[in-house]
């Protein structure tokens, strides 16, 4: 067959691989063994549901072979195998989504990309001059061989392989000054690597091992005999006694099973006994996968029935707000031949899911209490999931999740919990104050924030677009209602101040009506306020939709534009207040121009756009040049 080129992006990746971005070349074996194990899982699964597929699940295994003369290392499995098309698609190109990232992400993130896509197969080119993949799927009589020497492309031809599954024949590179490649042709090295990285693989990994011993009756003559040995221990890591498993073992299991390049932030090992007993091993990753918030992301835990994998991603085991959790559940009480549909209604499964949810919640709370720094790392990566969780369930899980939230505090200058905020309430404080903006710096400059701070209240700065929606769903925390500092009913003035401002508003009713008239339905009200310190104007809002939410909602692709019910508040203490009163008394047309400019300014401060920048610019210049 004619030589085919790798897809452009795959080529780039191959290049990275060959030039060894994984400094640790050893891991190629782990990657290939993981693939083989996956292939065995796949066929094992299939046999659970496909009556026509008759396999002996006990015979599923991985075999390793070394040929020193030919310099080859062979990895065979009797797993699902690949068709010609699959060989082409799986090995000639990396996943489409993967290659897209290459176009956008920056180069220094290459390592993370490789980790995230688990493009493990290509790692073989760190140690190989040539690779042949012979494969035969169960459904087909024909077998094919994919062959490549790296960057210059690959071929696919018919193969003579008769048995089901895949044989990967690796021709190991010649030794160089820098590296001893021949070690991968040594029995001891291979044994060591399997023990180190693949010990927990739950299929036997077998190799013909040569044992040397003294010939009977002789003192110096040796005899060799060959024996097929199983190199891995095979006891699943979650079934081993806790004291016999090192953290490093869990980390190794995690990185290779869940395709992550970083060790997990937290490991949760949990065993439940009772009506439905199960063991679970859960991991909280230390970073969000690139696609966590995309439609492609599939949550779920692996589901084992007494050591046999029966589902790779059981969605029903995790609520959406914990969809970042990786791991597995093993229960002896689940039937092996259970179908997906039955599983969904399975009471036992629901019990397990509830149990797991509670456990994750407890662990996160523990982390928050005991290791704040670690928790903040977690929250940076996954806080958004918790927020979306509160929002999407309309507050149904607020009791579970609200204490896991962190917000930036104006007084503490760091992230705080709602509980901590409540513990610092001022005497008679009835509200939890919050302000919304793009960044902490921008919120700090907001006119509405200034006065609330001045009065000594702590303000939570909501900088995430989801934050305000969350706060609206929560409504209150420990019976203190959330209150946007931009709300027109903030009510922080004392009685005397209130009276004064009410009188000012009454006395100027016709002026304020006139401004409202000029602005039309852009604002619902215009008023003087003494809740501002230095700034001349600001927009406050009445009703449920704030200007912050208006921004978020209108950034979404929907037809109807949403408008917050805006109140234009003019600082009564600012000279501009007097100026417009004076102009109005002089019956001047200027009031109209001032109204437009003041409104535009208030929008700009809020980070909103103005609809008529030309007109406003002309007006400003007209007034400036007087
Ligand atoms: P990943 O394992 O992350 O998907 P790889 O590059 O390691 O990426 O493998 C690409 C694909 O090739 C796998 O998803 C699988 O479909 C297929 N594959 C690799 N090795 C085998 C094998 N031994 N048997 C069957 N399919 C395999």
Boltz pocket constraint, residues with backbone or C-beta under 6 A from the ligand:
constraints:
  - pocket:
      binder: B
      contacts: [[A, 31], [A, 32], [A, 35], [A, 36], [A, 39], [A, 77], [A, 79], [A, 80], [A, 81], [A, 82], [A, 86], [A, 90], [A, 91], [A, 117], [A, 118], [A, 119], [A, 120], [A, 121], [A, 122], [A, 166], [A, 259]]
      max_distance: 6.0
